[in-house]
Amino acid sequence: MSAQPVEPLLPGQVHRVPRTIKGIADWLTEEKRTRFLKEVMAAKEEDDYRRVMDDWWAEAHLAQIPDRAERRARARRADRSELVSLEELKRRFLSEEDPEK
């Protein structure tokens, strides 16, 4: 990313991304920045432009989450037919944090 954090954040917090073309582009990876700029330039109507800006503004915020790619990959590998209780989810989460559990 080209933007550098200017203030320390608490866990779970992300930097505020300005809702401008430059502001959004600054927080995207080079590959995503290229796709974003193509979509912005291709927007013909105000509604299209607004949708592109809204979608990529959210992406710029989500891109700041450190382990996002790994979490998405795990979610994609999960068996979607399996129903899991909240207690089981908690147990799995705790076992990932503490491998000895």
C-alpha positions in Angstrom: 0.0 0.0 0.0 1.2 3.5 -0.7 -0.4 5.1 2.3 1.5 4.9 5.6 -0.3 4.9 9.0 0.1 8.1 10.9 -1.3 7.1 14.2 -1.2 3.9 16.3 -4.5 1.9 16.2 -6.1 -0.4 18.7 -6.6 -4.0 17.6 -9.6 -4.2 15.2 -9.4 -0.5 14.2 -8.6 0.7 10.7 -7.6 4.1 9.4 -10.3 6.3 8.0 -10.2 6.3 4.2 -11.2 9.5 2.5 -14.1 8.9 0.1 -12.2 10.3 -2.9 -10.5 8.6 -5.9 -7.0 9.3 -4.5 -8.0 8.5 -0.9 -9.3 5.1 -1.9 -6.5 4.4 -4.3 -3.9 5.1 -1.7 -5.1 2.2 0.5 -5.4 -0.4 -2.2 -2.7 -2.8 -3.4 -1.3 -2.1 -6.9 -3.5 -4.8 -8.5 -6.7 -3.6 -6.8 -5.8 0.0 -7.5 -5.6 -0.7 -11.2 -9.0 -2.4 -11.2 -10.5 0.4 -9.1 -9.2 3.1 -11.5 -10.5 1.2 -14.5 -14.0 0.9 -13.0 -14.1 4.6 -12.0 -13.1 5.6 -15.5 -15.7 3.3 -17.0 -18.6 4.6 -14.9 -21.0 6.4 -17.3 -23.8 7.4 -15.0 -23.7 9.0 -11.5 -25.3 5.8 -10.0 -22.5 3.7 -11.5 -19.8 6.1 -10.2 -21.4 6.1 -6.7 -21.6 2.2 -6.7 -17.9 1.9 -7.7 -16.9 4.4 -5.1 -18.9 2.8 -2.3 -17.7 -0.7 -3.2 -14.0 0.2 -3.3 -14.2 2.5 -0.3 -15.3 -0.5 1.7 -12.6 -2.6 0.1 -10.0 0.0 1.1 -11.1 -0.3 4.7 -11.2 -4.1 4.7 -7.8 -4.2 3.0 -6.3 -2.9 6.2 -7.2 -6.1 8.2 -3.8 -7.9 8.6 -4.9 -11.5 8.3 -7.9 -11.0 6.0 -6.6 -13.1 3.1 -5.9 -16.1 5.4 -9.3 -15.8 7.0 -11.1 -15.7 3.7 -9.2 -18.7 2.5 -10.1 -20.7 5.6 -13.8 -19.7 5.1 -13.7 -20.9 1.5 -12.2 -24.3 2.5 -14.8 -24.8 5.2 -17.6 -27.4 4.6 -20.6 -25.2 4.1 -23.1 -28.0 4.8 -21.8 -28.3 8.4 -23.8 -26.6 11.1 -21.7 -25.5 14.0 -22.8 -24.2 17.4 -21.4 -21.1 18.9 -19.7 -23.2 21.5 -17.9 -25.1 18.8 -16.9 -22.0 17.1 -15.5 -20.6 20.4 -13.6 -23.9 21.0 -12.1 -23.8 17.5 -11.1 -20.1 17.9 -9.5 -20.8 21.2 -7.6 -23.8 19.9 -6.2 -21.7 17.0 -4.9 -19.2 19.6 -3.5 -21.8 21.9 -2.4 -25.0 20.0 -2.1 -27.0 23.3 -5.9 -26.9 23.8 
